[in-house]
Amino acid sequence: MIKTLIIPFLILGLTFPASLFANDTKPLPEFSYSYAEKGTTLTLKSDVYILLPDAWALINTEYEMIQRKWQLKYDTDMDIMEINTQLQIELRDKQIDYLAEELDRTCLLLIETQETKTLGDYTSIIIGGSFILGVLSTTAIVFALTKGQGVQ
């Protein structure tokens, strides 16, 4: 009974972990750029910045570093979530095993109690049989002492 209730919830919990839906992480926008040669005309759809090669290198490496930093954070968080989920699965498996053992032990105790009660139900038969055995043994003793003549 308990297994039939726990297993569907365990499957749903593992299929749709709530923590994945809770994090709304948006990726960084794509870093777009174009080179303009001296003397060319630019047609722009966004802001324009004219940078020296050193500044351009700094911005480009900073962008790559931020991408790698967030990728590392994402990978670390995913590993932690995976390990946490595995630990929860193992904990629930151990709880299920423990509850199954307790259920088996309780069933055995219930069966033993029922058997004890059934043996106790023969009390009236034992008392009646003892009474009849007492009457028969008393009759046999009296018959033997009187040498078959009975009580007169």
Biotite code that builds the C-alpha atoms (Angstrom):
import biotite.structure as struc

atoms = struc.array([
    struc.Atom([0.000, 0.000, 0.000], chain_id="A", res_id=1, res_name="MET", atom_name="CA", element="C"),
    struc.Atom([2.720, 2.442, 0.986], chain_id="A", res_id=2, res_name="ILE", atom_name="CA", element="C"),
    struc.Atom([4.852, 1.497, -2.020], chain_id="A", res_id=3, res_name="LYS", atom_name="CA", element="C"),
    struc.Atom([1.963, 2.171, -4.401], chain_id="A", res_id=4, res_name="THR", atom_name="CA", element="C"),
    struc.Atom([1.595, 5.665, -2.930], chain_id="A", res_id=5, res_name="LEU", atom_name="CA", element="C"),
    struc.Atom([5.288, 6.575, -2.749], chain_id="A", res_id=6, res_name="ILE", atom_name="CA", element="C"),
    struc.Atom([6.425, 5.321, -6.164], chain_id="A", res_id=7, res_name="ILE", atom_name="CA", element="C"),
    struc.Atom([4.278, 7.700, -8.328], chain_id="A", res_id=8, res_name="PRO", atom_name="CA", element="C"),
    struc.Atom([5.341, 10.720, -6.253], chain_id="A", res_id=9, res_name="PHE", atom_name="CA", element="C"),
    struc.Atom([8.977, 9.644, -6.445], chain_id="A", res_id=10, res_name="LEU", atom_name="CA", element="C"),
    struc.Atom([8.762, 9.263, -10.229], chain_id="A", res_id=11, res_name="ILE", atom_name="CA", element="C"),
    struc.Atom([7.098, 12.673, -10.653], chain_id="A", res_id=12, res_name="LEU", atom_name="CA", element="C"),
    struc.Atom([9.576, 14.322, -8.293], chain_id="A", res_id=13, res_name="GLY", atom_name="CA", element="C"),
    struc.Atom([12.516, 12.918, -10.208], chain_id="A", res_id=14, res_name="LEU", atom_name="CA", element="C"),
    struc.Atom([11.029, 13.652, -13.623], chain_id="A", res_id=15, res_name="THR", atom_name="CA", element="C"),
    struc.Atom([10.125, 17.261, -12.857], chain_id="A", res_id=16, res_name="PHE", atom_name="CA", element="C"),
    struc.Atom([12.443, 18.609, -10.124], chain_id="A", res_id=17, res_name="PRO", atom_name="CA", element="C"),
    struc.Atom([11.027, 21.853, -8.793], chain_id="A", res_id=18, res_name="ALA", atom_name="CA", element="C"),
    struc.Atom([14.400, 23.526, -8.434], chain_id="A", res_id=19, res_name="SER", atom_name="CA", element="C"),
    struc.Atom([14.967, 23.470, -12.204], chain_id="A", res_id=20, res_name="LEU", atom_name="CA", element="C"),
    struc.Atom([11.776, 25.446, -12.745], chain_id="A", res_id=21, res_name="PHE", atom_name="CA", element="C"),
    struc.Atom([12.646, 27.897, -9.968], chain_id="A", res_id=22, res_name="ALA", atom_name="CA", element="C"),
    struc.Atom([15.842, 29.224, -11.585], chain_id="A", res_id=23, res_name="ASN", atom_name="CA", element="C"),
    struc.Atom([15.179, 31.683, -14.368], chain_id="A", res_id=24, res_name="ASP", atom_name="CA", element="C"),
    struc.Atom([18.692, 32.106, -15.680], chain_id="A", res_id=25, res_name="THR", atom_name="CA", element="C"),
    struc.Atom([18.891, 34.027, -18.918], chain_id="A", res_id=26, res_name="LYS", atom_name="CA", element="C"),
    struc.Atom([21.981, 33.687, -21.071], chain_id="A", res_id=27, res_name="PRO", atom_name="CA", element="C"),
    struc.Atom([24.035, 36.731, -21.869], chain_id="A", res_id=28, res_name="LEU", atom_name="CA", element="C"),
    struc.Atom([23.115, 38.393, -25.151], chain_id="A", res_id=29, res_name="PRO", atom_name="CA", element="C"),
    struc.Atom([25.240, 37.514, -28.118], chain_id="A", res_id=30, res_name="GLU", atom_name="CA", element="C"),
    struc.Atom([28.220, 39.817, -28.391], chain_id="A", res_id=31, res_name="PHE", atom_name="CA", element="C"),
    struc.Atom([28.164, 41.241, -31.876], chain_id="A", res_id=32, res_name="SER", atom_name="CA", element="C"),
    struc.Atom([30.709, 43.502, -33.460], chain_id="A", res_id=33, res_name="TYR", atom_name="CA", element="C"),
    struc.Atom([32.032, 44.563, -36.811], chain_id="A", res_id=34, res_name="SER", atom_name="CA", element="C"),
    struc.Atom([35.264, 46.102, -38.025], chain_id="A", res_id=35, res_name="TYR", atom_name="CA", element="C"),
    struc.Atom([35.257, 49.397, -39.837], chain_id="A", res_id=36, res_name="ALA", atom_name="CA", element="C"),
    struc.Atom([38.163, 50.359, -42.007], chain_id="A", res_id=37, res_name="GLU", atom_name="CA", element="C"),
    struc.Atom([39.353, 53.917, -42.264], chain_id="A", res_id=38, res_name="LYS", atom_name="CA", element="C"),
    struc.Atom([37.295, 55.885, -44.762], chain_id="A", res_id=39, res_name="GLY", atom_name="CA", element="C"),
    struc.Atom([34.232, 53.552, -44.787], chain_id="A", res_id=40, res_name="THR", atom_name="CA", element="C"),
    struc.Atom([30.708, 54.669, -43.976], chain_id="A", res_id=41, res_name="THR", atom_name="CA", element="C"),
    struc.Atom([28.779, 52.861, -41.200], chain_id="A", res_id=42, res_name="LEU", atom_name="CA", element="C"),
    struc.Atom([25.067, 52.273, -41.233], chain_id="A", res_id=43, res_name="THR", atom_name="CA", element="C"),
    struc.Atom([24.129, 51.492, -37.634], chain_id="A", res_id=44, res_name="LEU", atom_name="CA", element="C"),
    struc.Atom([21.179, 49.888, -35.931], chain_id="A", res_id=45, res_name="LYS", atom_name="CA", element="C"),
    struc.Atom([22.633, 50.400, -32.447], chain_id="A", res_id=46, res_name="SER", atom_name="CA", element="C"),
    struc.Atom([25.219, 52.400, -30.542], chain_id="A", res_id=47, res_name="ASP", atom_name="CA", element="C"),
    struc.Atom([28.725, 52.761, -31.948], chain_id="A", res_id=48, res_name="VAL", atom_name="CA", element="C"),
    struc.Atom([31.915, 52.911, -29.953], chain_id="A", res_id=49, res_name="TYR", atom_name="CA", element="C"),
    struc.Atom([35.271, 53.579, -31.476], chain_id="A", res_id=50, res_name="ILE", atom_name="CA", element="C"),
    struc.Atom([37.901, 51.657, -29.549], chain_id="A", res_id=51, res_name="LEU", atom_name="CA", element="C"),
    struc.Atom([41.621, 51.294, -29.613], chain_id="A", res_id=52, res_name="LEU", atom_name="CA", element="C"),
    struc.Atom([42.987, 47.758, -30.109], chain_id="A", res_id=53, res_name="PRO", atom_name="CA", element="C"),
    struc.Atom([44.002, 47.536, -26.423], chain_id="A", res_id=54, res_name="ASP", atom_name="CA", element="C"),
    struc.Atom([40.517, 48.496, -25.248], chain_id="A", res_id=55, res_name="ALA", atom_name="CA", element="C"),
    struc.Atom([38.970, 46.090, -27.751], chain_id="A", res_id=56, res_name="TRP", atom_name="CA", element="C"),
    struc.Atom([41.165, 43.242, -26.460], chain_id="A", res_id=57, res_name="ALA", atom_name="CA", element="C"),
    struc.Atom([40.211, 44.048, -22.858], chain_id="A", res_id=58, res_name="LEU", atom_name="CA", element="C"),
    struc.Atom([36.480, 44.058, -23.658], chain_id="A", res_id=59, res_name="ILE", atom_name="CA", element="C"),
    struc.Atom([36.712, 40.860, -25.687], chain_id="A", res_id=60, res_name="ASN", atom_name="CA", element="C"),
    struc.Atom([38.652, 38.973, -22.980], chain_id="A", res_id=61, res_name="THR", atom_name="CA", element="C"),
    struc.Atom([36.299, 40.316, -20.297], chain_id="A", res_id=62, res_name="GLU", atom_name="CA", element="C"),
    struc.Atom([33.323, 39.056, -22.286], chain_id="A", res_id=63, res_name="TYR", atom_name="CA", element="C"),
    struc.Atom([34.902, 35.609, -22.698], chain_id="A", res_id=64, res_name="GLU", atom_name="CA", element="C"),
    struc.Atom([35.798, 35.526, -18.993], chain_id="A", res_id=65, res_name="MET", atom_name="CA", element="C"),
    struc.Atom([32.204, 36.366, -18.012], chain_id="A", res_id=66, res_name="ILE", atom_name="CA", element="C"),
    struc.Atom([30.904, 33.627, -20.330], chain_id="A", res_id=67, res_name="GLN", atom_name="CA", element="C"),
    struc.Atom([33.266, 31.065, -18.800], chain_id="A", res_id=68, res_name="ARG", atom_name="CA", element="C"),
    struc.Atom([32.484, 32.230, -15.258], chain_id="A", res_id=69, res_name="LYS", atom_name="CA", element="C"),
    struc.Atom([28.752, 31.775, -15.757], chain_id="A", res_id=70, res_name="TRP", atom_name="CA", element="C"),
    struc.Atom([29.259, 28.463, -17.535], chain_id="A", res_id=71, res_name="GLN", atom_name="CA", element="C"),
    struc.Atom([31.328, 27.250, -14.568], chain_id="A", res_id=72, res_name="LEU", atom_name="CA", element="C"),
    struc.Atom([28.673, 28.462, -12.124], chain_id="A", res_id=73, res_name="LYS", atom_name="CA", element="C"),
    struc.Atom([25.959, 26.750, -14.146], chain_id="A", res_id=74, res_name="TYR", atom_name="CA", element="C"),
    struc.Atom([27.914, 23.475, -14.353], chain_id="A", res_id=75, res_name="ASP", atom_name="CA", element="C"),
    struc.Atom([28.690, 23.591, -10.625], chain_id="A", res_id=76, res_name="THR", atom_name="CA", element="C"),
    struc.Atom([25.057, 24.252, -9.743], chain_id="A", res_id=77, res_name="ASP", atom_name="CA", element="C"),
    struc.Atom([23.926, 21.419, -11.995], chain_id="A", res_id=78, res_name="MET", atom_name="CA", element="C"),
    struc.Atom([26.437, 19.017, -10.404], chain_id="A", res_id=79, res_name="ASP", atom_name="CA", element="C"),
    struc.Atom([25.280, 20.026, -6.941], chain_id="A", res_id=80, res_name="ILE", atom_name="CA", element="C"),
    struc.Atom([21.643, 19.531, -7.938], chain_id="A", res_id=81, res_name="MET", atom_name="CA", element="C"),
    struc.Atom([22.416, 16.131, -9.440], chain_id="A", res_id=82, res_name="GLU", atom_name="CA", element="C"),
    struc.Atom([24.270, 14.987, -6.317], chain_id="A", res_id=83, res_name="ILE", atom_name="CA", element="C"),
    struc.Atom([21.483, 16.334, -4.107], chain_id="A", res_id=84, res_name="ASN", atom_name="CA", element="C"),
    struc.Atom([18.885, 14.484, -6.180], chain_id="A", res_id=85, res_name="THR", atom_name="CA", element="C"),
    struc.Atom([20.903, 11.254, -5.968], chain_id="A", res_id=86, res_name="GLN", atom_name="CA", element="C"),
    struc.Atom([21.134, 11.618, -2.185], chain_id="A", res_id=87, res_name="LEU", atom_name="CA", element="C"),
    struc.Atom([17.388, 12.182, -1.963], chain_id="A", res_id=88, res_name="GLN", atom_name="CA", element="C"),
    struc.Atom([16.767, 9.094, -4.092], chain_id="A", res_id=89, res_name="ILE", atom_name="CA", element="C"),
    struc.Atom([19.043, 6.992, -1.875], chain_id="A", res_id=90, res_name="GLU", atom_name="CA", element="C"),
    struc.Atom([17.354, 8.362, 1.255], chain_id="A", res_id=91, res_name="LEU", atom_name="CA", element="C"),
    struc.Atom([13.914, 7.540, -0.094], chain_id="A", res_id=92, res_name="ARG", atom_name="CA", element="C"),
    struc.Atom([15.057, 4.062, -1.146], chain_id="A", res_id=93, res_name="ASP", atom_name="CA", element="C"),
    struc.Atom([16.334, 3.425, 2.372], chain_id="A", res_id=94, res_name="LYS", atom_name="CA", element="C"),
    struc.Atom([13.089, 4.757, 3.838], chain_id="A", res_id=95, res_name="GLN", atom_name="CA", element="C"),
    struc.Atom([11.086, 2.469, 1.544], chain_id="A", res_id=96, res_name="ILE", atom_name="CA", element="C"),
    struc.Atom([13.235, -0.518, 2.539], chain_id="A", res_id=97, res_name="ASP", atom_name="CA", element="C"),
    struc.Atom([12.851, 0.325, 6.224], chain_id="A", res_id=98, res_name="TYR", atom_name="CA", element="C"),
    struc.Atom([9.088, 0.722, 5.913], chain_id="A", res_id=99, res_name="LEU", atom_name="CA", element="C"),
    struc.Atom([8.831, -2.551, 3.969], chain_id="A", res_id=100, res_name="ALA", atom_name="CA", element="C"),
    struc.Atom([10.766, -4.367, 6.703], chain_id="A", res_id=101, res_name="GLU", atom_name="CA", element="C"),
    struc.Atom([8.543, -2.793, 9.363], chain_id="A", res_id=102, res_name="GLU", atom_name="CA", element="C"),
    struc.Atom([5.455, -3.825, 7.407], chain_id="A", res_id=103, res_name="LEU", atom_name="CA", element="C"),
    struc.Atom([6.718, -7.413, 7.171], chain_id="A", res_id=104, res_name="ASP", atom_name="CA", element="C"),
    struc.Atom([7.557, -7.436, 10.889], chain_id="A", res_id=105, res_name="ARG", atom_name="CA", element="C"),
    struc.Atom([4.118, -6.049, 11.756], chain_id="A", res_id=106, res_name="THR", atom_name="CA", element="C"),
    struc.Atom([2.419, -8.658, 9.569], chain_id="A", res_id=107, res_name="CYS", atom_name="CA", element="C"),
    struc.Atom([4.372, -11.456, 11.258], chain_id="A", res_id=108, res_name="LEU", atom_name="CA", element="C"),
    struc.Atom([3.435, -10.106, 14.694], chain_id="A", res_id=109, res_name="LEU", atom_name="CA", element="C"),
    struc.Atom([-0.201, -9.906, 13.634], chain_id="A", res_id=110, res_name="LEU", atom_name="CA", element="C"),
    struc.Atom([-0.135, -13.490, 12.363], chain_id="A", res_id=111, res_name="ILE", atom_name="CA", element="C"),
    struc.Atom([1.521, -14.665, 15.591], chain_id="A", res_id=112, res_name="GLU", atom_name="CA", element="C"),
    struc.Atom([-1.101, -12.831, 17.648], chain_id="A", res_id=113, res_name="THR", atom_name="CA", element="C"),
    struc.Atom([-3.912, -14.386, 15.620], chain_id="A", res_id=114, res_name="GLN", atom_name="CA", element="C"),
    struc.Atom([-2.398, -17.860, 16.078], chain_id="A", res_id=115, res_name="GLU", atom_name="CA", element="C"),
    struc.Atom([-2.159, -17.266, 19.826], chain_id="A", res_id=116, res_name="THR", atom_name="CA", element="C"),
    struc.Atom([-5.788, -16.200, 19.925], chain_id="A", res_id=117, res_name="LYS", atom_name="CA", element="C"),
    struc.Atom([-6.860, -19.264, 17.947], chain_id="A", res_id=118, res_name="THR", atom_name="CA", element="C"),
    struc.Atom([-5.048, -21.549, 20.367], chain_id="A", res_id=119, res_name="LEU", atom_name="CA", element="C"),
    struc.Atom([-6.822, -19.747, 23.197], chain_id="A", res_id=120, res_name="GLY", atom_name="CA", element="C"),
    struc.Atom([-10.194, -20.487, 21.560], chain_id="A", res_id=121, res_name="ASP", atom_name="CA", element="C"),
    struc.Atom([-9.842, -24.181, 22.495], chain_id="A", res_id=122, res_name="TYR", atom_name="CA", element="C"),
    struc.Atom([-10.119, -23.395, 26.220], chain_id="A", res_id=123, res_name="THR", atom_name="CA", element="C"),
    struc.Atom([-13.791, -24.415, 26.496], chain_id="A", res_id=124, res_name="SER", atom_name="CA", element="C"),
    struc.Atom([-13.117, -27.663, 24.619], chain_id="A", res_id=125, res_name="ILE", atom_name="CA", element="C"),
    struc.Atom([-10.199, -28.467, 26.925], chain_id="A", res_id=126, res_name="ILE", atom_name="CA", element="C"),
    struc.Atom([-12.344, -27.793, 30.021], chain_id="A", res_id=127, res_name="ILE", atom_name="CA", element="C"),
    struc.Atom([-15.196, -29.939, 28.665], chain_id="A", res_id=128, res_name="GLY", atom_name="CA", element="C"),
    struc.Atom([-12.824, -32.747, 27.670], chain_id="A", res_id=129, res_name="GLY", atom_name="CA", element="C"),
    struc.Atom([-11.183, -32.652, 31.117], chain_id="A", res_id=130, res_name="SER", atom_name="CA", element="C"),
    struc.Atom([-14.586, -32.915, 32.781], chain_id="A", res_id=131, res_name="PHE", atom_name="CA", element="C"),
    struc.Atom([-15.584, -35.909, 30.631], chain_id="A", res_id=132, res_name="ILE", atom_name="CA", element="C"),
    struc.Atom([-12.192, -37.561, 31.248], chain_id="A", res_id=133, res_name="LEU", atom_name="CA", element="C"),
    struc.Atom([-12.668, -36.995, 35.008], chain_id="A", res_id=134, res_name="GLY", atom_name="CA", element="C"),
    struc.Atom([-16.143, -38.557, 34.932], chain_id="A", res_id=135, res_name="VAL", atom_name="CA", element="C"),
    struc.Atom([-14.899, -41.566, 32.934], chain_id="A", res_id=136, res_name="LEU", atom_name="CA", element="C"),
    struc.Atom([-11.850, -42.092, 35.155], chain_id="A", res_id=137, res_name="SER", atom_name="CA", element="C"),
    struc.Atom([-13.975, -41.810, 38.329], chain_id="A", res_id=138, res_name="THR", atom_name="CA", element="C"),
    struc.Atom([-16.465, -44.322, 36.883], chain_id="A", res_id=139, res_name="THR", atom_name="CA", element="C"),
    struc.Atom([-13.629, -46.689, 35.957], chain_id="A", res_id=140, res_name="ALA", atom_name="CA", element="C"),
    struc.Atom([-12.076, -46.464, 39.439], chain_id="A", res_id=141, res_name="ILE", atom_name="CA", element="C"),
    struc.Atom([-15.429, -47.087, 41.145], chain_id="A", res_id=142, res_name="VAL", atom_name="CA", element="C"),
    struc.Atom([-16.124, -49.987, 38.777], chain_id="A", res_id=143, res_name="PHE", atom_name="CA", element="C"),
    struc.Atom([-12.679, -51.478, 39.486], chain_id="A", res_id=144, res_name="ALA", atom_name="CA", element="C"),
    struc.Atom([-12.969, -51.126, 43.282], chain_id="A", res_id=145, res_name="LEU", atom_name="CA", element="C"),
    struc.Atom([-16.425, -52.657, 43.422], chain_id="A", res_id=146, res_name="THR", atom_name="CA", element="C"),
    struc.Atom([-15.333, -55.536, 41.137], chain_id="A", res_id=147, res_name="LYS", atom_name="CA", element="C"),
    struc.Atom([-17.889, -54.783, 38.510], chain_id="A", res_id=148, res_name="GLY", atom_name="CA", element="C"),
    struc.Atom([-20.918, -54.631, 40.787], chain_id="A", res_id=149, res_name="GLN", atom_name="CA", element="C"),
    struc.Atom([-21.164, -50.856, 40.908], chain_id="A", res_id=150, res_name="GLY", atom_name="CA", element="C"),
    struc.Atom([-22.375, -48.750, 43.779], chain_id="A", res_id=151, res_name="VAL", atom_name="CA", element="C"),
    struc.Atom([-25.377, -50.188, 45.594], chain_id="A", res_id=152, res_name="GLN", atom_name="CA", element="C"),
])
